[in-house]
Amino acid sequence: MSNYPTVRPSLTLDFQKSKQLDPRIAFSRASSATYVEDGVIKTADEHQARFEQEGLLIEESRVNFVKANTTGSDAGWDYGAESTDVKPPTGGTDSVRKGEYLRLKRNNLTAPSGTYQAWITMFVNTASWSRFAFRTVTGGIYYFFFDLSGPTPRVEERHGNNIITDVNPEKYICEQLANGWWRIGYRNWNSINFGYRQIWRFDWDANDEPIVIGNFPAGAPANTFIYAWGGQMEIGAKASSFIPNNGTNSITRAADVCKITGDDFSSWYNQSEGTVFAKSSYFGLSTGSLDIIYEINDGGTANRHHLMLREADDDLRIQTRSGSVNGFEQLFSRPAENQLFSNALGYKINDCASSLDGSNPVNDNSVQIPTVDRMFIGSRNLGDFLNGHISRIAYYSERLTDTQLEVITS
């Protein structure tokens, strides 16, 4: 390819292709956690990294307030009955819940206090019926309708008689897995009802609108059922990976911490000049916080350069800081959720520039370069986790030209 760098990176971390960690990376997570592989829910042990189709999965710590959520037993559900008609999305032998409508038990939840936004999700199977609805009563009666019968899922929202067909994707989750399973759910502002925690079947009427009778979704044939498993209620800006809970208390998934320090860092990093490349995606921004794709720093906050998203802004930021001097900063329009994007920062004293997805770099010719000694991937030493995927990171020990920055991010 014309203008592609001829110099080889001194560090290449291709998580999407390799599905493994470089031995120079120190990884930790103080709990087990789940991930999706070939459409099946799998479990990684404590301190074991997770790799999905997009690359390395990095998430903040989250709590699942739903207890006894990994079987179809009466411990977790109201209505319906246990069933082994279909296997759960793990492919295992646990039972699932079967019924014309289902609800997570209120006394099976530990309600948080204060103001929050909660995500309520369930896994549903289309073996019997493929049109499902949630109802929430926060600020009135709201509905979320999921039609999973076609090649493309159809999602609609209803406020009273007002139907929204172009639903904001930040308000719901609809992900297909294997063997007829889907994970669906919605965002609900704090409510003692947790959105009623209930799922119904529904159908469309002659006007292609969802049928609601007496404020309840309706219209499905009487001989159809919902198969559901794995209820989750968590506080955050977007639903995270499934958190199994076999016990009687709320359960916490710990944060993923991924870093390179000491000789494992200094062996490839060039203090005076270099280029950092990152290909990544995110599925939801931490409320009131920063989502760090990478940060190279000295263990503190004074000297660093990083690529980050900020929930309060509509931009992606690439920054360098040396001591009390805020050096280079370039803002880009924030990429869409669940979409891989590429960024490269080239730095040298009084010569910094950055490109996003092949954009024209903007140079800063009055920049000091911070003195650093470690790299955090998907977070930083203060936290601020990505909640997304790192597909690839590469480091060149020289400042690539502006044209080369455009080429490697295109």
Protein Blocks (a to p, Z undefined) as FASTA:
>chain_A
ZZiafbdcfbdcdfklnopacfkbccddfbdcdddeehiacdddehiacddfklccdddd
dddfbghklbcbfklpgghiddfkbccfkopabdcdddfbdcddfklcccdehjdddddd
ddddfklbccdcdddfehiacdddddfkbmbdcddddehjaccfbdcfklpccdddeehi
acddddddddfklnnopacdddddfkopacdeehiaehiafkbccddehiacdddfbdcd
ddddfbfbdcdddddddddehjllmmmpcfkbccdddddddfbdcehiacdfbdcdehia
mbccdddddfkbccdcddddehjbccbddddddddehiacdddddddehiacddeehiac
dddfbbccdddfbdcehiafklopfkiadfbdcddfbdcdfklmmmmmZZ
